[in-house]
Amino acid sequence: MPTMNPDGFEATKVPDCYYTRGRYNKNGEDLNRNFPDAFEKNNASIQPETQAVMNWIKNETFVLSANLHGGALVASYTFDNGNSVTISSKGYSRSPDDDVFIHLAKTYSSNHASMYKGTGCDNRQSFPEGITNGYSWYQLEGGMQDYNYVWGQCFEITLELSCCKYPPADQLEKFWRDNKVALIEYIKQVHLGVKGQVMDRNGNPIPNAIVEAKGRPHVCPYRTNEHGEYFLLLLPGTYVINATVPGYKSILKTVEITDNTSNFSALKQDFSFSEVSIRSRAASCPKTPLYQQLGRASAAVKPTLHILVLMTVVLAIFK
């Protein structure tokens, strides 16, 4: 997609190295603050451009993507926002697939002409190895990369490619040379991990089946598409993959994933349920702050645990 914000693009006076023009759409909204947020309620009215992109994400099976920006020189990865469920004491908002996101960001940075140096754009800004966790850099509500990961089942990073927000056209050839190898190597990472189909006994695809790697629970579970296909980006290693269809016994398979990106093919692992003509009920996660709800649920459990501990101590005293 050449640009998500055509009105802002047209309003830009090139060259413009600042943020005063082009950032907002015709209605004065920043589209990269306009998506539903997984951590807090986004009160901004969904713009037509944002809704069009959300529909596009919903109707296609995207697995890997990148959001290209200007204004810095760094590869930034999810989460951009966070709460007590994801934020560490050091101000880092960790996703269930944090290792994969670090790998993706480093893949781009290390293949870029200068991003890997981590020097940023001025003396106040440095990024070790040319990458950053989005929240560690600055908190952002309603961003596209978090939305893509949580609701789109797509691993997206944000690539800040120029210190000048809107550089002049005569620099495009240099930008292409600086980014060409990085773009190609990044795209190849779509072949990381495992993929396959979930089917019934007759080989019919089962849409909306949940397929996830053990120990990597997504707050909005990853599901198969209309063709029963699933795609999980995972680094080389041993994993237990769980395929679940509500009302049926889950199938667990242990897989050994190797780095097969050079062969342009992820590991293929299909799942076949013994029943016939299974149709998993269509399901989707509400566009609400899912991690906020998870945080409240976790907090509600703690008093119960404290009571259980107290009861155990009392019983031990009177034993």
N, C-alpha and C positions, 0 to 999 in steps of 0.2 A: 504494500500500500504506500504510494508516494508520500502522502501527507494525510493526517487525520484532521487537520485544521486548515482547510483551503482558504477560508476567509482571513485567518491570521497570517497565513503565508502571503496572501496578496497585499495585506496591509504593511508588510515589512518593507522598510527602506534599506536596501542593501548598499554597502555593508553596514550592519548594525551589530556591534559587539555587546549590546546590553539587552535588557529584558523588557524595555518599555513598549516595544511594538511587536506584534506577531504572537505574543504568548497566549492571548485570549481569543475566543471565537467572536462572532458578531454580537452575541448576547453578553459579552464581557466575562465569560466563564473560562477558567483554566481547565482544559479537558483532562489533564493528568492529575486532577484533584476531583474528578467528577464521577468516578466509578463507585459502585457499592463497596464498602470497606468491611473487612472481616473482624475489625477490632472495635470500631465505634460507629455510631450512626452518622452517615453522611447526609447532611440536610440540604445539600445542593440539589437543585432540580436537574434531573438527567437530561442532557442536551441531545438534540437529534443525532449529532455526530457520534456521541458516546453510545447511544442506543443502537445505532447502525453497526458499530464495532462489536457490541455485546451480542447482537443477533448473528453476526458473522462468526464469532467465536463459538456460539452455541450450535450452529448448523454445520460446522466443519470439524474434522478431527485433527486439530493442531496439536503437535507434540512438543515442538521447540520453536521459540521465536525470540526476536530481539527488538527492542524499542530504541530507535536511533535519535539522539538528542545532540544539541550543541550547548556550549557554555562551560564545559569542564573536559578533562581528559581522564576517564576512569570507566571501569566496568563495574556497575553496581547491581547487587542481587538482593532478592527478597529475604526477609520481609522489610518493607518500608515503614510499616507501623508495627505496633506490638502492645502486649499487656503482660500481666504477671505469669501467664502461661508460657510465653515465648521469650521474654526479655531476661537476659542474664544480668548479674550485678555490674558488669562492665558496659552495659548499654548496648547490647547486641541482641537483635531479635532473630532467633533461630527457627528455621523451618524444619519439618521432619526430614527434608532432603538437603540439609545444609551442605553436606559433603559434595553432593552433585553440583549444587549451585557454585560452590567455590571452584570446583573443577571447570565448570563452564566459563566462569569469569576469567580464570587464569588462562584457559585455552585462547580466549580472545586477546587478552592483554599480552601474553607472551609471544603472540604471532603478529602483533601490531608493531609498527616502525618505532614507536617511542613510548607507548602507554605503559609498558612493563617497567620503565624506569621509576614510575611512581612519583615523579616530581610535581605533578599537577600543573596548575597554571600560574601560580605565584608562590612566594615564599611562605605564605600562611597556610598553604594547602598541600598536603602530601598523602599519597596512598601507597602503602607498601605493596609491591608487585603490581601496582596499577589497578587494584581491585578494592571494593569496599562493600560491607553489608549496608543496605540502604538506611536502616534505622540508625546505625552507628554514625553515618554521615549526617543525616538530619531526618527528623520524623516527617512522614508524608502520609496524609489521609486521602483515600480515594484514588490511589495510583493504579495504573493499568497492569503493571507487572504482578502485583499482589492479586488483583482480580483474576488475571489469566491463570495463575497457579492454583488459587483456591477453587474457583468456579469453572474454569476452562480446561482444567487438567492439562495445562500447557506450561512448560518450564520457560519462563521469559526473564531475560536480564535487560537492564537499561544501559545502553552504550553512549556515553558522553564522548563525542569525537572531535570537538574543537573548542579551543579556549574562547574564540569569538563565537557568540551565539548564532549570528547569521553571516558567515564569511562571504566574500565576493566570489562570483562565479569563476573567475580566472584561477582560483585555487582548487577547483574540483579535481583536476587531473592529479595533483599532489595528494589530495585526500584519498583518491582511488588507489594510488600506489601504496600509501600508508596502511590502508585497510584491506586490500584485496586478499592477501593470504589469510589474515585473521578471519574475514568473513567466510572463506571457504572452509577453514579448519573448524570454525564454530558450527557451520551447517552440518558437517560430518558427524557431529556429536549426537545427532538425532538417532544414530545407530547404536548408541550405548544401551546396555541393559537387555531387557527381555520384551518380547511381543508375542502375540498369538491370538487364537480365537477360543471362545467358550461356546460349546455346542451341546445339543442333546444327542441321544443315542443314534438318531438317524442322520446326524450331521447338520441339522438345522441350527443356525446361529441363535444365540440367546442374548438379546440386547439388555442393557441395564444391569447385568450381573456385576457385582463388586469384585474387583481384582486388585489386591494390594500386597506389598511385601511386608512380612512380619516385622514388627518393630518400627514401622513407618506409617502410623495411622494418619490419614488426612482428615481434617475436620469436616470436609465434604468428601465422602468416599469416592475414589476413582472407579468409574463404571465402564462397561463395554459400550461401544456404539451400536448403531442399528444393524451392523454386520456381525455383531458378536466379537468385535476386535478390541484388544486392549494394548496399551503401550506403557511400559514403565521404564523411565530412565534411571539406571543404576550403574554404579562403578563396578569394576571387576571384583568378584568375591562370591561367597556362598550365601544364598538367600532361600527363605521359605516363602513361596508364593501361595496365597490363599484366594481361591475363587469361591464366591458365595452367591447363592440364589435363594432369596427368602422362601422358607418352607421346605427346603431341601438340605441334605447334609453337605457341608462344605467339603471342597477338595483341596488338599494341601500337597504341594510338590516342591521338593528341594532342587534348586538349580545352581549350577556352577557357571558364573558369567565371566567371560574373558573379554579382553579388549579386541573387539572385532570391527572397530570403526573403519579400519583400512580396507576391509572387504565389503563395506557398505551394507552390513546386515547385522541386526541385533540377534541375540539368541531367540530361537522360536520354540515356544512351549504352549501347546494347546491343552484345553481342558474339556473333557467329555463327561456329561452327566448321564447316568444310566436310564433316566426317565425319558419319555418321549414327549415332544411338543411342549416343552417348557416355555412359558412366556413370563419373564420377570416383569413385575409391575413397574411401569414407568415412574421414575422418581427423580427429583431434583432438589437441591438444597435451596432454602429460601435466601434471598439477597439481604440478609440481616447480619449483624455483627456476631458471627458464629463463635469466634474466640472469646468474645465478651461473655456469651452464654456459658461457654466451657469453663471460663474462669469463675463464674458464679457457682457453677455446679461443684467445682473443686473446693471452693471456699465453704460450701454447705456441708461437705463431707468431713472437714476438719473437726468441727465440734463433736460429731459422732465418734470420731477416733479418740478424742480427748476423753469422752465419757467411757469408752471401752477400756482405755488405759487406766482410768481412775477405778473402775469396777474391778479390774484385774488386781490392782494394788490392794484394794479393800479386801478382796477374797484371799489374797496372800497373807494379809495381816491376821485374818480371823480363821485361817486354815488350822 
